[in-house]
Amino acid sequence: AAGVIQSPRHLIKEKRETATLKCYPIPRHDTVYWYQQGPGQDPQFLISFYEKMQSDKGSIPDRFSAQQFSDYHSELNMSSLELGDSALYFCASSSPSGRRTDTQYFGPGTRLTVL
Amino acid sequence: AQSVTQPDIHITVSEGASLELRCNYSYGATPYLFWYVQSPGQGLQLLLKYFSGDTLVQGIKGFEAEFKRSQSSFNLRKPSVHWSDAAEYFCAVVNNAGNMLTFGGGTRLMVKP
């Protein structure tokens, strides 16, 4: 079965640079979620989109922005990168029922290293 | 606010032994609970979930979990652990809107031969 695709899988950037992470949800899933997992930490919710509109926002820095496009893929844009942004960034998607019982299916993650 | 606590940061068991990973939640309404597993450098794979009904839920890879409302717990169990079960396990609860998972701190499972 098709899974969530994230690209790139690994990314190395310098401080103050920008980065763009991409997420392609499971086909026919219209809801996308972004999580950040620091070293040795549990995943922390950043932001979610439902039908191309932002549906909820967590602990996402102002330097980060995200959007969902007409084909439901999503991009997380990160500017003025800091060392503390080094983490594994997960994208998840869920089916279009809009209910609380929707299961989030996670992608393999993008490992961002900021030097 | 919702929260999830996994009291055990590390657990080591022998291969073939039984396993129980603890999870306690705090949630104002009926909790919708999940267990995910993460192998090193990998994504999160859903093991099982509880929404309602039978409080004992079966998942993949021989795992099961029992929801106990009186104890605010959702412990994960497996009767016989395999070396390939070594990984990090996360318990999570979803919010009312269904768009945000809150994870526990995770339990790292090591399996001795």
Interface residues (C-beta under 8 A of the other chain):
Chain A: V4 T31 Y33 Y35 Q41 D42 P43 Q44 F45 S48 Y50 S55 D56 G58 F90 A92 G98 R99 R100 T101 D102 T103 Q104 Y105 F106 G107 P108 G109 R111
Chain B: Y32 F34 Y36 G41 Q42 G43 L44 Q45 L46 K49 F51 F90 V94 N95 N96 A97 G98 N99 M100 L101 T102 F103 G104 G105 G106
